[in-house]
Amino acid sequence: MKSLVLLLLATELFAQKQTLPTSAGDVSITPLYHASALIQAGGKTIYIDPAKPANFTGLPKADLILITHIHPDHFDPDAIAALSQPDTLVIAPPSVVEQFPSAHPIANGETQHWSQWTIEAVLAYNLKRGPAPGQFYHPKGRDNGYVLTYGGKRIYFSADTENTPEMRALKNIDLAFVCMNLPYTMPPQEAADAVRAFHPKVVIPYHYRGSDLGIFKQRLAGSGIEVRILDWYPR
């Protein structure tokens, strides 16, 4: 019975797999839960922000793990351990490296190369939302979004952010994963305004718990941007 349940879960996950053709071969991206995703290309396996309660049973071990910031729905040492093998590389902002010293640091604005991938760290932060006046849930300079380039295609993961100038200034994004949830990031209206500004070819909402995705999609109607809605919260 347990094997059947796991098989059904895996089937549900991979039914939502997105495929992006590139000059170096296809990139597949599978939503796992909330902000966790599995990326596969060129025989390599990458996870971004693997964290509970995502179920990693039966999934391949990681060659690379990317972490965006210190919050537990993005940085989960237990999930990292479960997915790691002896040569797994973990890349993360310095604030995560302070808590996970075996990780390799990448700071805002830096670019690194791994295998056939180029990894650009983009600022991710709040402009106005925080737990108290003068405080922010995600202060500027601490957290990373990522632009990942493979075979000439550019994939953006926003991490937790608001409609920042850095996001609006992005160029040539083929596929974007953009957050929206209050009070921690931004509402769908603001997320759509940001997406209109940098105009990816395709956008997929993620990290959207409780948000009205219909508003997001409606705000992008007529923009020429393809909106794909996936279920990031499987039961």
N, C-alpha and C positions, 0 to 999 in steps of 0.2 A: 504493500500500500504506500509506504514512504517513497519507494522508487517511482511509483506512478505519479505521486504529487510533485516530486522534483522534476520529472519529465514534463509535466503540464506547465510548471512554472517556467522552465527553460524555453518551452515552446512559445509561451506567451511573451516572454522577453524578446526572443529573436524574431518574432512576428513583426516587431516594431523597428527592426534594424534598418538603418538608413545607409544607402550606398552612394558614394561620391566617386565618379570616375576621374582619374588623373592620368598624367603622362607616365607615371611610374606604376600604374595599376590602381585597382579600386581601393578606396578606404571605406571600411564599414564602421558604423557607430551605432552602438546598441544602448538605449536608455536602461538604466538599472533601477534607480530610485532617487527622486528629489534632485540632487546635483551630481549623482554618480553615473558615470558612463564608461563603457568599454569601447576602445578604439582598436581596430585591427587593420594592418596593412603590411605588405612586404614580408610576411612571416613573423612580424613583431606584434606584441600585445601590450597595449597601454591602457591604464585606468586613470581617470581623473576624479579626484575627490571620492574614493571609495569609502563608504561609511555605513554603519548600521542605520536603519534596519534592512538595507539592501542584502539580498541573499546571494552569496558568491559560490555556493555549493555547485560543483561540477563545472565551474568556469575555468578557463586557462590561467596559469600563473602569469604574473606580470614580468615583462622586460623593463618597463618604465612605469612609474607612478608619479602623477603630477598632483600637487596639493596647492590649493589657492589661498587658504588662510586657516587660522587657528580654531575656528568654531567647530564643535564636535560633529555637526552634520556635514563637514567637509574634511576634517582631519581626525581620523580614527586609527590610532596605532594598532588596535586589534585587527582591523581589516587589512591594514598594510602588511602585518605579519602573516595573515592567512593567505594573502595573494603573492607574497614574495618568494623568490628562490635565491640561491646564493649570489647570483650576479644581477639581481634586480636593482635598478637605479631609481632613487626617489629624488625628485626635484621639487623644491618648495621655497617660499619666501623666507628671509632670515628669521622672522618671528616664529615660524614653524621649526626651523633648524635649531633654535634655542631649546625647544622641547624634544626634538628628535634629531640628535647630533649626527646620525649617520646619513641624513639627507644632504643633498648638494644644493647650495643656495642659488637662487636667482632673484634679483631685486627688480623693482619697477624700472622699466625702460631697457633692461638688459635683453640681449639676444644670445641664445646658445644653440648648438647643433648637436643632434644625437641621431645616429644611424642616418636615415634619409630625411629626417625631420629638421625643420628650423622652428625653434620655440622662442616666441617673443612674449615678455612679461609686460602686460598693460595695467596701468593703475586701475584699481577697483575700490570705490570708497563712497561714503555718504556725503552729500552736499548739505543736507538740512535735517536728516532724521537721526535721532539718538535717544538714549534712555533718560537724558536730563539736559537742561539748557547748557550749551557749550560743549556737549559730549556727542560722539557719533558712534553708532553701532560698528561702523567700519571706518576708522580714521584714515585720512589720506596718507599714503606712503607705506602702509603696512601690508596690504593684501595685493594679490595678483589676479587679474584675468589673463587669459592666454590666447595668442594667435598662433596656430600651428599650421605650418606650410609643408605640404607633401606633394611632389609631382606637379608643382605649379599651382595647386589649389590651396586656398587660405580658409581655415576654420577657426572661428572665434568662440570661446567660452567666456562669458562675462564675469563669472563668479558673482559675489554679492556687491552690488553697486547701484548707484542712481544714474541719472541721465547726465553724465559728466562730459566735459569738453573732450577728454581723451577718447571716450567712446564715440562721440559724434564725429571725431576727426579720422576714424578708421577708414582705410581705403581697400578696395578690391577684395572684399570678403565674399567668399562663395557660399558659405554656410555659417550661420550664427546661432548660438544657443544663448538666449537672453533671459535673465531672471526677472521676476516680478512677484513681490509679496510684501504686504505691510504687516508690521511697521518697519521691517528691517531693510528693505531695499526700495522699491518704487511701485506704484500702482500700474495697471496695464496701460492707462493713457500715456503716462510718462515713458514707459518702455517703448510704446509704439512711436512716440515722437523721436526718441533716440534712434530707433531703427530706421525711420524715414530719413534721418540725417546722414547715416553712414551707408544706407541702401545696400544691404547684402542681397545676393540673388535669392537665397532661401533663409528664412528665420524659423527657428523652433523654440517656443517658450519652454523653459525648464525652471526648477526652483520656484514654482508658482502656487504653492499650496494655498487654497482659499481664494485665489484670484479668479476674476471673471474673464476667461480667455476670449469670450465672444466680443468683449469691448476691444481687446487687443487686435483681434482679426478685423473688426469693423473699421478701426482707425487706420488700418493699412490697406483697406479696399481701394483699388484704383492706383496704387503706388507702383505697381509692377513687381513688387516683392512677393514671392510665394511664401505663404504661411502654412506650416505643417503643425498640426496639433497631435501630440503623442501623450500616452498615459504614463506619467512618471511616478504614479502612486498605485502600483498593483496590489491587490488584496492578498 
